[in-house]
Amino acid sequence: MRLANACGINVAQTELLAIKQQNILLVRRFDRDELNQSLAYLSLASVCSVRNSSDASYLDFADELQRRGCQEQLTELFKRMLFNVLVSNKDDHLLNHGIIYVNHKWSLSPAFDLVAGEGQSKEHSLTIGAFGKLGTLGNVLSKASAFNLSAENALLIVKNMLNTMRGWQPILRNAGISEHTIKSVNWAILHDDIFKDAEFLKEF
């Protein structure tokens, strides 16, 4: 979550506590107002009226955001999709995305449940682009126009996030993450397969 925040993504507020030699992650609920009243929330399953992740895509989510007047948040959605690819978070299913009703309008909820290397599949839960659920930068960039991004602007976002992600280990250390945990996700973050259809970005 801290790494996503460093990449400019709006994430749920978190706090890491050390209790009896164990780290406990606290996540503040974002579906409550200042009076602790419930705010309306819809998961992507409800937004797209589907039950299975195989029936939905990030592109569908982008369409639904536009339909609800949230065009200004398409770039944020693109960044979340990109981040999930860069950290191999393949557990990006329907219930791990949503929208929330605040100040008389719908908007993307803060991002949550972002875990590097999560998910048993070789592919992501949601379709990403022209090459289906494949977690590669070429696939991320293939449908940039669906997020109202030009090819140039989408590429700039990718390069900027890569610049941040190159320093992922210090970011996690500063957040209090143990060396054991850092080593356990080393395989998942910026691994070679991500670049296989965009080799020019590997050395960027």
KAPE-V869034 format. One record per residue. N is the residue number from 1. SS is DSSP state (A for helix, B for strand, O for the rest). Layout:
n:N ss:SS
n:N ss:SS
//
This chain:
n:1 ss:O
n:2 ss:A
n:3 ss:A
n:4 ss:A
n:5 ss:A
n:6 ss:A
n:7 ss:O
n:8 ss:O
n:9 ss:O
n:10 ss:O
n:11 ss:B
n:12 ss:O
n:13 ss:O
n:14 ss:B
n:15 ss:B
n:16 ss:B
n:17 ss:B
n:18 ss:B
n:19 ss:B
n:20 ss:O
n:21 ss:O
n:22 ss:B
n:23 ss:B
n:24 ss:B
n:25 ss:B
n:26 ss:B
n:27 ss:B
n:28 ss:O
n:29 ss:O
n:30 ss:O
n:31 ss:O
n:32 ss:B
n:33 ss:O
n:34 ss:O
n:35 ss:O
n:36 ss:O
n:37 ss:O
n:38 ss:B
n:39 ss:O
n:40 ss:O
n:41 ss:B
n:42 ss:B
n:43 ss:B
n:44 ss:A
n:45 ss:A
n:46 ss:A
n:47 ss:A
n:48 ss:A
n:49 ss:O
n:50 ss:O
n:51 ss:O
n:52 ss:O
n:53 ss:A
n:54 ss:A
n:55 ss:A
n:56 ss:O
n:57 ss:B
n:58 ss:A
n:59 ss:A
n:60 ss:A
n:61 ss:A
n:62 ss:A
n:63 ss:A
n:64 ss:A
n:65 ss:A
n:66 ss:A
n:67 ss:A
n:68 ss:O
n:69 ss:O
n:70 ss:O
n:71 ss:A
n:72 ss:A
n:73 ss:A
n:74 ss:A
n:75 ss:A
n:76 ss:A
n:77 ss:A
n:78 ss:A
n:79 ss:A
n:80 ss:A
n:81 ss:A
n:82 ss:A
n:83 ss:A
n:84 ss:A
n:85 ss:A
n:86 ss:A
n:87 ss:O
n:88 ss:O
n:89 ss:O
n:90 ss:O
n:91 ss:O
n:92 ss:O
n:93 ss:O
n:94 ss:A
n:95 ss:A
n:96 ss:A
n:97 ss:O
n:98 ss:B
n:99 ss:B
n:100 ss:B
n:101 ss:B
n:102 ss:B
n:103 ss:O
n:104 ss:O
n:105 ss:B
n:106 ss:B
n:107 ss:B
n:108 ss:B
n:109 ss:O
n:110 ss:O
n:111 ss:B
n:112 ss:O
n:113 ss:O
n:114 ss:O
n:115 ss:O
n:116 ss:O
n:117 ss:O
n:118 ss:O
n:119 ss:O
n:120 ss:O
n:121 ss:O
n:122 ss:O
n:123 ss:O
n:124 ss:O
n:125 ss:O
n:126 ss:O
n:127 ss:B
n:128 ss:O
n:129 ss:B
n:130 ss:O
n:131 ss:O
n:132 ss:B
n:133 ss:O
n:134 ss:O
n:135 ss:O
n:136 ss:O
n:137 ss:A
n:138 ss:A
n:139 ss:A
n:140 ss:A
n:141 ss:A
n:142 ss:A
n:143 ss:O
n:144 ss:A
n:145 ss:A
n:146 ss:A
n:147 ss:A
n:148 ss:O
n:149 ss:O
n:150 ss:O
n:151 ss:A
n:152 ss:A
n:153 ss:A
n:154 ss:A
n:155 ss:A
n:156 ss:A
n:157 ss:A
n:158 ss:A
n:159 ss:A
n:160 ss:A
n:161 ss:A
n:162 ss:A
n:163 ss:A
n:164 ss:A
n:165 ss:A
n:166 ss:O
n:167 ss:O
n:168 ss:A
n:169 ss:A
n:170 ss:A
n:171 ss:A
n:172 ss:A
n:173 ss:A
n:174 ss:A
n:175 ss:O
n:176 ss:O
n:177 ss:O
n:178 ss:O
n:179 ss:A
n:180 ss:A
n:181 ss:A
n:182 ss:A
n:183 ss:A
n:184 ss:A
n:185 ss:O
n:186 ss:O
n:187 ss:O
n:188 ss:O
n:189 ss:O
n:190 ss:O
n:191 ss:O
n:192 ss:A
n:193 ss:A
n:194 ss:A
n:195 ss:A
n:196 ss:O
n:197 ss:O
n:198 ss:O
n:199 ss:A
n:200 ss:A
n:201 ss:A
n:202 ss:O
n:203 ss:O
n:204 ss:O
//
